[in-house]
Amino acid sequence: MGRVLLAAPRGFCAGVERAVEIVEALLERLGPPVYVRRQIVHNVHVVADLTRRGAVFVDEVDEVPRGAAAVFSAHGVSPAVRAQAAERGLDVYDATCPLVAKVHAEALRYARDGYTIALIGHEDHEEVEGTRGEVPELIQIVDGPEAVAGVVPGESGKLVWLSQTTLALDEVAQTAKALRERFPQLADPPGEDICYASQNRQNAVKAIAARCEVVLVVGSANSSNSARLVEVARAAGAPAAYLLDDGRSVRAEWLEGVDTVGVTAGASAPEFAVDDVLAVLAARGFDELEQVVAAEETVSFELPAGLRAPRG
């Protein structure tokens, strides 16, 4: 008999839920196809489900027929992408997570005030690509403490750091510390850039990791916040941690000699994928379930005005 520690919260965060609902509402209102630039959120199940229902995912807006409806993903886009969509006469619906949009606004404000911006994040991530596109001449990507040596402030000498919203808190803190050691004049962002949902899930993993021999993180390989949970679990004391899309990916060797398995999920992992992992574990003898609640999430984001249901 084995035990499962299920870290909560689980299920979609508010930004992911809003993005998915935008595509669903357009499919219902306009019918397929509805074009989406890049993956609406980084989860294979979400993308597959919307594809079955008529969403068409493209890499760039020049693949969208002129005048068609197009959705920008939750990760945000650069002004250049917006301009290209306008040139093609696309009917754009913006699913950018409001927390990502906040970082874009911060970048623009600091740029207007003459700052160079050290953007802590991963160079190839879509969110970073979109934020950097706001003021590319003033944003320098800092992908970890080792990249701090390459930061060069502008003529004003003013420097501020911002961050990708889906990173691990400890990862950001280490890089910000390295920046401050090299640049004592470094300014901090006006508020926390890390997404509240990423923060909550990292706290939940920390609460269970040391009590488990293995932690399973439900989420897709290209989900930054899910990948960070694997790192957080290992750093918090779990001897092993793995990222998987659903129960089909659970490997027997992960469970050999294990008494307690931790289960958590990224902010873009659907509930059914978590339930699938729990069902597989139960079938393999891990049928004692304890839920560990680190936070209750009550945040919600409204749909764009044109897609909101009429108030009764």
C-alpha positions as semicolon CSV with decimal commas, in nm:
position;residue;x (nm);y (nm);z (nm)
1;M;0,000;0,000;0,000
2;G;0,133;0,344;-0,091
3;R;0,039;0,701;-0,023
4;V;-0,008;1,001;-0,251
5;L;0,041;1,359;-0,135
6;L;-0,156;1,582;-0,372
7;A;-0,038;1,943;-0,369
8;A;-0,308;2,204;-0,420
9;P;-0,394;2,433;-0,592
10;R;-0,439;2,234;-0,911
11;G;-0,614;2,304;-1,240
12;F;-0,596;2,608;-1,465
13;C;-0,483;2,941;-1,329
14;A;-0,698;3,244;-1,414
15;G;-0,478;3,355;-1,706
16;V;-0,487;3,010;-1,869
17;E;-0,859;2,973;-1,810
18;R;-0,925;3,311;-1,971
19;A;-0,713;3,226;-2,276
20;V;-0,884;2,892;-2,333
21;E;-1,229;3,048;-2,285
22;I;-1,151;3,312;-2,549
23;V;-1,084;3,044;-2,810
24;E;-1,387;2,842;-2,700
25;A;-1,613;3,148;-2,717
26;L;-1,491;3,233;-3,068
27;L;-1,544;2,878;-3,189
28;E;-1,897;2,889;-3,055
29;R;-1,972;3,236;-3,194
30;L;-1,795;3,223;-3,531
31;G;-1,756;2,853;-3,591
32;P;-1,429;2,701;-3,710
33;P;-1,169;2,778;-3,812
34;V;-1,038;3,015;-3,546
35;Y;-0,669;3,087;-3,591
36;V;-0,433;3,104;-3,292
37;R;-0,076;3,232;-3,310
38;R;0,143;2,974;-3,134
39;Q;0,004;2,742;-2,866
40;I;-0,269;2,922;-2,673
41;V;-0,112;2,777;-2,355
42;H;0,173;2,529;-2,323
43;N;-0,018;2,204;-2,276
44;V;-0,056;1,924;-2,528
45;H;-0,403;1,823;-2,408
46;V;-0,544;2,176;-2,430
47;V;-0,402;2,228;-2,779
48;A;-0,526;1,887;-2,900
49;D;-0,876;1,946;-2,764
50;L;-0,908;2,291;-2,925
51;T;-0,768;2,155;-3,252
52;R;-1,037;1,886;-3,257
53;R;-1,296;2,159;-3,210
54;G;-1,170;2,369;-3,501
55;A;-0,887;2,589;-3,374
56;V;-0,594;2,619;-3,616
57;F;-0,259;2,687;-3,454
58;V;-0,002;2,875;-3,663
59;D;0,349;2,995;-3,600
60;E;0,305;3,347;-3,736
61;V;0,018;3,573;-3,837
62;D;0,119;3,569;-4,204
63;E;-0,023;3,215;-4,209
64;V;-0,369;3,350;-4,119
65;P;-0,600;3,437;-4,411
66;R;-0,652;3,811;-4,449
67;G;-0,947;3,941;-4,250
68;A;-0,987;3,622;-4,043
69;A;-1,026;3,602;-3,665
70;A;-0,695;3,549;-3,488
71;V;-0,605;3,498;-3,123
72;F;-0,281;3,598;-2,957
73;S;-0,171;3,338;-2,702
74;A;-0,154;3,384;-2,326
75;H;0,222;3,447;-2,349
76;G;0,184;3,782;-2,522
77;V;0,326;3,924;-2,844
78;S;0,553;4,207;-2,952
79;P;0,432;4,529;-3,115
80;A;0,578;4,399;-3,444
81;V;0,334;4,106;-3,438
82;R;0,044;4,340;-3,363
83;A;0,144;4,561;-3,655
84;Q;0,164;4,263;-3,889
85;A;-0,182;4,148;-3,780
86;A;-0,320;4,498;-3,841
87;E;-0,162;4,508;-4,188
88;R;-0,341;4,184;-4,274
89;G;-0,672;4,321;-4,144
90;L;-0,710;4,044;-3,891
91;D;-0,989;4,048;-3,634
92;V;-0,762;4,012;-3,331
93;Y;-0,860;3,878;-2,991
94;D;-0,586;3,917;-2,734
95;A;-0,556;3,630;-2,484
96;T;-0,238;3,768;-2,325
97;C;-0,241;3,691;-1,953
98;P;-0,302;4,020;-1,766
99;L;0,003;3,945;-1,549
100;V;0,221;3,922;-1,861
101;A;0,062;4,243;-1,992
102;K;0,164;4,408;-1,664
103;V;0,531;4,325;-1,732
104;H;0,497;4,473;-2,083
105;A;0,358;4,793;-1,929
106;E;0,641;4,807;-1,675
107;A;0,899;4,770;-1,951
108;L;0,747;5,060;-2,144
109;R;0,729;5,281;-1,836
110;Y;1,091;5,221;-1,736
111;A;1,205;5,271;-2,095
112;R;1,032;5,611;-2,102
113;D;1,218;5,699;-1,780
114;G;1,554;5,620;-1,938
115;Y;1,628;5,284;-1,780
116;T;1,805;4,986;-1,929
117;I;1,599;4,678;-1,844
118;A;1,756;4,350;-1,731
119;L;1,484;4,100;-1,814
120;I;1,539;3,781;-1,614
121;G;1,411;3,495;-1,825
122;H;1,479;3,234;-2,089
123;E;1,591;3,373;-2,424
124;D;1,375;3,141;-2,634
125;H;1,052;3,166;-2,435
126;E;0,755;3,328;-2,610
127;E;0,679;3,552;-2,313
128;V;1,032;3,691;-2,313
129;E;1,019;3,736;-2,690
130;G;0,702;3,945;-2,659
131;T;0,827;4,160;-2,370
132;R;1,162;4,227;-2,533
133;G;0,980;4,335;-2,848
134;E;0,831;4,634;-2,666
135;V;1,168;4,815;-2,644
136;P;1,432;4,580;-2,790
137;E;1,707;4,842;-2,782
138;L;1,674;4,879;-2,403
139;I;1,605;4,521;-2,288
140;Q;1,884;4,275;-2,216
141;I;1,796;3,911;-2,139
142;V;1,956;3,767;-1,826
143;D;1,918;3,390;-1,828
144;G;2,054;3,314;-1,481
145;P;2,329;3,456;-1,257
146;E;2,604;3,353;-1,498
147;A;2,460;3,591;-1,761
148;V;2,492;3,898;-1,538
149;A;2,846;3,961;-1,665
150;G;2,703;4,049;-2,005
151;V;2,470;4,325;-1,883
152;V;2,571;4,675;-1,994
153;P;2,365;4,973;-1,867
154;G;2,296;5,260;-2,105
155;E;2,437;5,612;-2,092
156;S;2,203;5,714;-1,809
157;G;2,344;5,439;-1,587
158;K;1,992;5,359;-1,472
159;L;1,914;4,987;-1,455
160;V;1,602;4,796;-1,344
161;W;1,524;4,425;-1,343
162;L;1,199;4,261;-1,450
163;S;1,126;3,892;-1,493
164;Q;0,942;3,631;-1,692
165;T;0,631;3,545;-1,492
166;T;0,672;3,165;-1,486
167;L;1,017;3,126;-1,331
168;A;1,099;2,978;-0,991
169;L;1,114;3,241;-0,718
170;D;1,453;3,122;-0,594
171;E;1,591;3,133;-0,950
172;V;1,482;3,495;-0,992
173;A;1,611;3,594;-0,648
174;Q;1,956;3,451;-0,721
175;T;1,982;3,637;-1,051
176;A;1,853;3,963;-0,900
177;K;2,109;3,928;-0,619
178;A;2,389;3,880;-0,871
179;L;2,269;4,186;-1,062
180;R;2,263;4,396;-0,745
181;E;2,611;4,287;-0,642
182;R;2,745;4,409;-0,975
183;F;2,516;4,713;-1,008
184;P;2,438;4,866;-0,664
185;Q;2,214;5,124;-0,833
186;L;1,981;4,847;-0,958
187;A;1,611;4,934;-0,922
188;D;1,350;4,675;-0,830
189;P;1,019;4,632;-1,013
190;P;0,720;4,796;-0,846
191;G;0,568;4,458;-0,753
192;E;0,622;4,086;-0,785
193;D;0,644;3,977;-1,148
194;I;0,620;3,603;-1,078
195;C;0,268;3,483;-1,154
196;Y;0,065;3,423;-0,836
197;A;-0,031;3,078;-0,967
198;S;0,332;2,980;-1,029
199;Q;0,416;3,107;-0,682
200;N;0,132;2,913;-0,519
201;R;0,227;2,590;-0,695
202;Q;0,592;2,629;-0,602
203;N;0,491;2,679;-0,238
204;A;0,271;2,370;-0,256
205;V;0,556;2,158;-0,393
206;K;0,788;2,282;-0,119
207;A;0,527;2,171;0,136
208;I;0,530;1,809;0,016
209;A;0,870;1,748;-0,144
210;A;1,065;1,638;0,162
211;R;0,789;1,393;0,258
212;C;0,803;1,210;-0,076
213;E;1,046;0,974;-0,243
214;V;0,931;1,092;-0,585
215;V;0,726;1,388;-0,707
216;L;0,527;1,373;-1,031
217;V;0,456;1,709;-1,195
218;V;0,166;1,704;-1,440
219;G;0,239;1,939;-1,729
220;S;0,388;1,954;-2,076
221;A;0,758;1,967;-2,158
222;N;0,737;2,318;-2,307
223;S;0,555;2,460;-2,003
224;S;0,805;2,680;-1,820
225;N;0,610;2,692;-1,495
226;S;0,572;2,312;-1,495
227;A;0,942;2,256;-1,561
228;R;1,025;2,489;-1,273
229;L;0,813;2,272;-1,039
230;V;1,039;1,975;-1,110
231;E;1,341;2,187;-1,015
232;V;1,168;2,321;-0,703
233;A;1,070;1,970;-0,591
234;R;1,427;1,844;-0,616
235;A;1,568;2,153;-0,444
236;A;1,311;2,116;-0,162
237;G;1,414;1,762;-0,076
238;A;1,248;1,518;-0,314
239;P;1,504;1,251;-0,417
240;A;1,343;1,237;-0,762
241;A;1,093;1,442;-0,962
242;Y;0,954;1,393;-1,312
243;L;0,743;1,589;-1,560
244;L;0,464;1,402;-1,738
245;D;0,156;1,484;-1,945
246;D;-0,082;1,225;-1,798
247;G;-0,111;0,881;-1,642
248;R;0,012;0,702;-1,954
249;S;0,358;0,848;-1,889
250;V;0,394;0,702;-1,538
251;R;0,687;0,459;-1,548
252;A;0,699;0,153;-1,324
253;E;1,064;0,207;-1,231
254;W;0,979;0,547;-1,081
255;L;0,766;0,372;-0,820
256;E;0,996;0,084;-0,726
257;G;1,059;0,081;-0,352
258;V;0,854;0,398;-0,307
259;D;0,605;0,445;-0,024
260;T;0,500;0,808;-0,082
261;V;0,446;0,982;-0,416
262;G;0,386;1,354;-0,447
263;V;0,162;1,484;-0,725
264;T;0,134;1,843;-0,839
265;A;0,049;2,021;-1,163
266;G;0,151;2,322;-1,364
267;A;-0,084;2,616;-1,408
268;S;-0,178;2,507;-1,762
269;A;-0,243;2,138;-1,685
270;P;-0,612;2,040;-1,705
271;E;-0,780;1,873;-1,408
272;F;-0,848;1,551;-1,599
273;A;-0,476;1,496;-1,657
274;V;-0,415;1,512;-1,281
275;D;-0,705;1,275;-1,218
276;D;-0,560;1,037;-1,476
277;V;-0,226;1,026;-1,294
278;L;-0,404;0,966;-0,961
279;A;-0,605;0,681;-1,114
280;V;-0,291;0,513;-1,248
281;L;-0,120;0,546;-0,911
282;A;-0,424;0,402;-0,733
283;A;-0,426;0,105;-0,969
284;R;-0,063;0,043;-0,877
285;G;-0,134;0,040;-0,504
286;F;-0,100;0,406;-0,416
287;D;-0,458;0,439;-0,299
288;E;-0,416;0,646;0,018
289;L;-0,465;1,010;-0,081
290;E;-0,381;1,316;0,126
291;Q;-0,439;1,664;-0,015
292;V;-0,200;1,935;0,099
293;V;-0,345;2,283;0,040
294;A;-0,089;2,563;0,018
295;A;-0,326;2,836;-0,107
296;E;-0,680;2,901;-0,222
297;E;-0,703;3,079;-0,556
298;T;-0,989;3,321;-0,608
299;V;-0,842;3,535;-0,888
300;S;-1,039;3,562;-1,212
301;F;-0,993;3,764;-1,530
302;E;-1,278;3,884;-1,752
303;L;-1,302;3,797;-2,118
304;P;-1,264;4,078;-2,374
305;A;-1,577;4,293;-2,386
306;G;-1,701;4,151;-2,715
307;L;-1,699;3,794;-2,583
308;R;-1,856;3,838;-2,241
309;A;-2,191;3,677;-2,179
310;P;-2,469;3,934;-2,135
311;R;-2,547;4,007;-1,771
312;G;-2,883;3,881;-1,657
